Structures are given as C-alpha cells and as structure tokens.
Amino acid sequence: MTDKTFRAVYETVGTYDELLLRHYYGGTEDVDLVADWLTEHYAAPAATLHVAEFGCGTGRITDAFAPYAARMVLADYSEIMVSAVTQKFPAAETICADTSDAVARLLAAGQAGAFDLVSAFWSLSYPIGEFFEELSSVGVRLRDDQAGAADQAGEFVHDLVQLVAPGGHLLVMLFDAESPEQQLVTRAWEKVAPFPRGGRAYTRHVLIDALRAAESRGEGTLSHLRLGGVAWAPDREAAREWFFGVHFKHHPQLLEDREVAREVEDFLDRYEMASGGVAIPSGVHFIDFHAVAHPYASLPIGIDS
Ligand SMILES: C[S@@+](CC[C@H](N)C(=O)[O-])C[C@H]1O[C@@H](n2cnc3c(N)ncnc32)[C@H](O)[C@@H]1O
C-alpha cells in the first residue's frame, strides 16, 4: 500500500522505487543515456574519476558511473535516500543536505576543482526552485525578493561549476516542462500557487542562462540536447500514482481536487494502450558543461601550428 503523506515519494522507505516509471528516449532508458555518455567520454571504466552527484536518490543512476569512480560524493536532502546509497555504495562519502548547502559545504572544505564529474539527474530543478519559492503541505509561497532569488540561483550554478576540475564535466538531466505531461502538472500546481517567471521551465532557463554566462567568461563549453521519449506505466494505476504520488507529491489540496482528478483520467484515456499500459510522452534535457578554456581548447589539435 503506497504511503500517501505529503512528499512520501522522497521521504519514506521504498516509495520512490515503487512509484518511479521507467523512462525511454529513442528506446534507450535514461540510465543508459548516462552509461552511453560515459563510454563515449571515458571508454572502458578504469575507476579513476572523482565524482559528485547531487539529488542522488536511491543511487539508480550512480550505478552507471560507479565503475568509473575512484571517489564518489553522493548528496541528497532526504535521510532515506542517503541511507539507501550508503548501503549500496559503502565506500562513497555522503552528504545529507539540500543541494545548495551541500555545494557550499564542499567549496568551504576546499573542494573547488576536485571533481572530474559533477552530476544531478532529475533533481536540480528543486534546489534552483527553492531560491524562488517555498513548498510545504500548506502551499507554495513565492519568496518576496524575486530579483535577489535570481542572483542567488545564478551564484549557485556558478558554485556548481566551481566544483568541476579542469577538463571535467557538469552533467545534468532535467525534465521538459513543455511536454503534455508536465503541462498538466503545471496546471495542477498553479491551483496551489503561480510559478515565478511564467511557468515551470524557469529552473531550466536559470541553469542554461548561468552556464551560457560561464561559457562567455571562457570557463567551458555548454552542450544542450532535448530528447523526446516516453515514461512507461505498466498499468493505469501506476500511471495515476505517477501523477499523484510523484508529480503532486500527495499534496492534500491536489489529492482532493476533482478537476485535477478528471484531467488526469482524460490524460490516461488518451495515452492508454490496448495492453492496459500507459505510454506517457516525456522529454528530457541533457545538459553537459565541459570545463575547458573556451575558445582556445575547442580547436582541433594542431590547427594553430
Ligand atoms: C526525481 S528524484 C531523482 C533521483 C535520482 N537522481 C534518479 O534519477 O533516480 C529527485 C531526488 O532529489 C532529491 N531532492 C529533492 N529536492 C532536493 C534538494 N533541494 N536538495 C537535495 N536533494 C533534493 C530527492 O530526495 C530525490 O532523491
């Protein structure tokens, strides 16, 4: 029986694994997108990389880069998640803190430039969003100083980049706020409170703008790919809980809203397949910031000799 308390998805044992749907992009599961990226960039695993992952959850994607890592720092705000990764990767260093605090803590401990790979999969919109708004079971409250929030969020991205070693990468996967699934989610959350800056894509814009600024300062190159795909629910109930448990985090107002319930059922009607499974259209933004001396390091070797 699924725990229906607010935020149970990240804060009670087993709920995330129970509710998570598998996501495929061009037939490749999200974990394998990362595995393929690792093969492309590092060839065979050699256990040499120093890696930091923020919002690591139960270590689902950590599995892909663990064989490449000599050192892993795994961070998540949820004690349940940190305890899951501690069991799975006993040699990893763990931090139980909000991502912005974890990043600040690492920098204060002299870890600037310490990581070949800094990563966050499906988790960076939370700490970015928290600069602008506060989410609790009673609602979402926009912070008073939105301009100040934008500055702080930009600083936070800058700090993330500071953790990357010369030649290393910041690798991020973010949800696509413009997909039909996420538009439904946005309409529902808008009933609780409006989103800052005209919609839920703003966290991605904050990230991309800050990384473009870093590129303009010569700190690296930004590559950004949007992939279309599907979240696969084996049955209608799994798809329903994907909305209510994961997207709406069992927020009491959204659990009780009949209009939201109707909209979710209509959505499921539209994407249900003959087998009873539901193929939810999904999109992911795959973002890679490569910390090289831009533009000098972007030339093919030998071109200026
Ligand atoms: C969608 S899950 C992704 C987990 C994992 N990266 C994966 O792909 O399976 C989001 C994760 O971010 C964590 N999280 C949410 N808000 C956070 C914050 N502000 N700081 C740190 N972690 C946060 C949650 O506890 C959860 O583990």
The ligand as a Gaussian input file, in Angstrom:
#p B3LYP/6-31G(d) Opt

LIG

0 1
 C       13.342000      12.585000      -9.113000
 S       14.411000      12.086000      -7.827000
 C       15.862000      11.656000      -8.764000
 C       16.743000      10.689000      -8.035000
 C       17.892000      10.119000      -8.866000
 N       18.794000      11.149000      -9.322000
 C       17.329000       9.327000     -10.032000
 O       17.471000       9.767000     -11.194000
 O       16.731000       8.290000      -9.793000
 C       14.850000      13.625000      -7.081000
 C       15.808000      13.461000      -5.892000
 O       16.201000      14.775000      -5.454000
 C       16.118000      14.834000      -4.038000
 N       15.859000      16.247000      -3.720000
 C       14.729000      16.954000      -3.892000
 N       14.919000      18.235000      -3.531000
 C       16.215000      18.337000      -3.128000
 C       17.035000      19.409000      -2.665000
 N       16.549000      20.629000      -2.567000
 N       18.317000      19.140000      -2.346000
 C       18.817000      17.881000      -2.447000
 N       18.102000      16.832000      -2.899000
 C       16.815000      17.068000      -3.242000
 C       15.006000      13.875000      -3.649000
 O       15.160000      13.411000      -2.321000
 C       15.207000      12.768000      -4.686000
 O       16.104000      11.804000      -4.205000

